[in-house]
Amino acid sequence: MLGAGTFEIAGRNVWIAVFWRKKIQGVTFALDREQFERNVERLSGFLRKRGVNVDLTPESSDYPFLVKDIITGKVENTDVLSELSFEGVTPFEGCVYEWLTKNVKRGSVITYGALAKALGTSPRAIGGAMRRNPYPIVVPCHRVVAKNGIGYYTPRLDEKVFLLKIEGVEGWTSSKLTL
């Protein structure tokens, strides 16, 4: 099923969609409607390639509200970790997503290198796992930054900047892109 909603957060409209069955299969969001539609298409295609049975039938759900509450700080990321299905996620990705969610809290960041060192892997492998994260916001890939700047973000860097600013991580948001 697909639960979706539009919320005003920090003076911006934020579109949030959650693919779900018994648990959350994937999350996407955007700061404009056109990008949101592209993100929904991109995520559904990615999940299907990973063998996840995605149903695009719109269905009322509390999940988009839960994701909004994570963005606004009303709910901790770790509180939602058990709601993720981890369907189509490799064991490595699952390990990275779980460690990140449990250890990098709201208002803080970690570099690709530091995360790689904590997990005994390479920064490039961490970057790949972040790029493939089907649960953005819940699994806070936006909190992973480059050692010399904000780094990248799929699909758009302005969304990473938006999330970090809401969380009060101002130092990193001006390093490569200013809204």
N, C-alpha and C positions, 0 to 999 in steps of 0.2 A: 504494500500500500504506500501511498505518498501523502504525507501530511505536510501542509505548507501554510505559511502565514507571513504577513508583513507587520513589522514592529517599528515604532519610533524609538531609537536608541541614540542618545547623545546628539539630538537634533538631526539625525539622519534616518531615512527609511532603510530598513534592513530586511531583505527577503530571505527567509529561511525555509528549507525543505528537508524533510527527513524521510528516507526510505525505510520501511519497517515491515516485519512480519510479527514474530513473537518478540523480537528484539530489534534494535536499531541496526540496519544494514549499511546505511550511509547517510551522511549529512552534507549539505551544501548551503552556501549563502552568498549574497551579493549586495552591493550598495546601489544597484540600479536594476530595473526589471529586465532589460535586454540581456545583461550579463547573467542574471539569475537564470533565465531560460536556457542560455548556453551552458551554464554550470550544471543544471539538472540533466540536460542531454549528455554532457561529458561524463558526469558521474554514473548515470544509468548505463552508458556504454562500457565504462571501465568495470563496473560491477559485473555486468553480463560476461565480459571477457574473462573475468576471474571466476566464472561459474556460479555466480549468485543469481538466484531466481528473483528478478526484480519485477514488481507489479506497479505500474504507473497509475493505477486507479486511485483517484483522489479519495481520501478517507479522513474524517475528523480524527485528530490525535493531539494528545498533550505534549508530544515530543518537540514540536517547534517551540512551544512555550518554555520547555525545559532548556533547550539550547539558548533561547533568549535570556533565561535566568542565569545561565553560565556566563554569557557575555556581560551582563550587568553586575555580576558578582553575588547574586542571591543564592546561587548553588555552586558548590565546589566541583571541579572536574572529576575528582575521585568518586564523588557520590553517584556519578552516572556511568562510570567504567563498567559496572556489572550489567548495564543495559545494552552494551554493545555485543553484536552477534559474533564478530570476528570472522564472519564468512568471507572466503576469498582472500584472506590475509595470510601471508606466509608466517611460519613460526618466528623467523627473524623479525619481521615487521611487528608481529604481536608483542614480542619482547621489547622492542624499541618503544612502541606506543604505550605499553603498560608502564615501563620505567619512566618515560617522560611525564605521563599523566600523574604518577604518584610522587615524583620528585621535583618537578619544576612548577612552583606555585604561582598563582596570580601575582602580577607585579614584578616578576623576575624573568630573566632570560638565561639561556645556556648557549654556548657556541657549539657549532657542529663538531668541532674538535674535542671539546670537553665531554659532550655526549658520547662521542665515539670512544674516548678513553674509558669512560665509565662502563661501557658495554663491551670493550675489547674488540673494537672493529675500526673501520676507517671513516673519516669525515664524508667521503664520497658515498659510502654505503648509507650513512645516516641521511644525507641529502636525498638519495633515491627513495628511502623509506618515507621521508617527509613529503616528497612530491607525490607519492602514491597514497597518502593518508586518506582513507575514505570517511574519516570522522573529524574533519576540522572543527575547531572550537572545543569539542569534547576532548579530543586528543590534541593538546595545544601546540601544534606544529608552528604556530605563529611566534612562539616563545623561543624558537631555535634561530639563532642569528650567526652571521659570519664574524670572525675575530676582528675584522676591520670595518664592519658596517652591518646594516640590517639583513643582508642576504637576499634571498629570493622568496617567492611565494606563489603557489599555484592556486588559482589562475592569475590573480593580479596583486601586485605589490601594495596598491593603495588599501586593499583589504587588510593586509598585515599591519600596516601603519595604523589604520583605524582601530583594530583590536588592541594593539600595544598602547595606543594613547588612552583608550578607555581604562586599561589596566594600570595606567600611571607610569609607563615605561618610556618617558619622554626622551631620554638620552639616546636611545637607539633609533627613534623614529625620524630624527632629522639627519641621520648620517648619510642617506642616499636619496631620500625622497621626502619632499614636504608637500602636504596637502594644501 
